[in-house]
Amino acid sequence: MIARVAVILSVLALAAAGVVQIGHGYSGEGYGHEAAYAPVAQVAQYEGHDEHVDYHAHPKYDYSYSVSDPHTGDHKEQHEARDGDVVKGEYSLLQPDGSFRKVTYTADDHNGFNAVVHNTAPVHPEYHH
């Protein structure tokens, strides 16, 4: 019901703006009137449309999370920070074979994306006595 009301109000708003016409839309036998069309809004053309303007604020964030579930064996961590166009971070996880993987990465406009991956040998709990 709410969706129907929203659609009806949207159509009425578009009709009031002159974008759509509500009614018969043509003259024909038995109607006896011509359709009246409201002018459609014009899109402004701007000179220098190829110029790039960045309207976004300076991006800056810092977040991290971790999961350690002994029941499923899911162990992982991630940390990432961004200041402007420079991103630095790392994530690590315990892989199914018992090895540990850690990835450290950076990204910026000058160097692009770079990652360094470190893997440790698998750790088998059955060998620890």
N, C-alpha and C positions, 0 to 999 in steps of 0.2 A: 504494500500500500504506500509506504513512504517512497519507494522507488518510482511509482507512478506519479505521485505528486511532484517529485523532483524533476521528472521528465516534462511534465506539463508546465511547470514554472520555467524550466529552461527554454522551452519552445516559445512561451509567452515573452520571455526576456529577449530572445532573438528576434521575435516579431516586432517588439517595441523598438529595437535597435535598427530595424529595417533590413535585417539579414534574410529573414524568411517572411513569406506572406501566408496568413491564415485566411482561408476562404476558398472560393472556387478556382481562382487563378486564371480564368479565361472567360471570354464571352461566348455564348453559344445559344442555341435555341432554348427558349424557356427561361433564361436567366435575366435577360433584359438589362444588363449592366456590364461595364468594362471593369476589369481588375485594376486596382490602383496599387502601384508598386512604390515602395519607399526606396530612396537612394541607398546603395550599399556603401559602407564606409570605405574610403580610399586608403591604401597603404602608402605611407610616406616614403619617398626615395631620398636617400642621403648621399651626399658627395663623400668620397673617400671611404666607401664601404669596405675596402680591403684592409683598412687599418685594424690592428688587433689591440683591443683595450681589455685589460684584466680587471674585472670588477670584483674579484674575490679578495677577501682579507688574507693576511699572511697566515698560511696553514702551520699550525703547531699542535702537536699532540705527543703523548707518551702513555703507552699502555702495556700491560703484561697480563698473562694468565698462566695457569698450570693445572694439570690434571694428574692425579695419582690414585689409581684405582687398583688395589691389590687383587680384587676379585676377578677383574677382566685382564689384568696385566697392562692396562693402558697407562703409560707414564709419559708425559710431555710437558714442555714449557715453551713459552714464547714471550719475547719482549721486543717492542719496536718504538722508536721515537722519530719524530719528524720536526724539523725546524726549517720552514721555507721549502726550498726544493731539495733539501738534503734529508735522506732517510737512512737510519742505521737500525739494525736489529739482529736478533739471533733467535733460533729455535732449536730445540733438542727433543729427542724422543728415544725411547727404548724400543728397538725393533723386535719383531717376533723371534728372531734367532738368538736373542740375548745381547746383540751388539748395541752400542750406544752411538747415535748420530747427532752431531752438533753442526749447525750451519750458521755462519756469521755472514751478514750481508750489508752492503751499502748501495745507495743509489743517489745520483745527482745529475745535473744537466751536463757537467763536464766529462765525467767518467762513465756514465750510464749505470747499469746494474752489474754488480760484482758480488759473487758469493764464494766463500771458502768452506769446504765440507771436510769435517773431521769424523772418522769412524774409529771406534775401538773394537778390539777383538770380542767375539761373543763370550759371554759369561754364562757358564752352565752351572746352575745351582747344585746339581747332583755331584759335582767334583769338589765342592767345598765341605770338608769334613772337619 
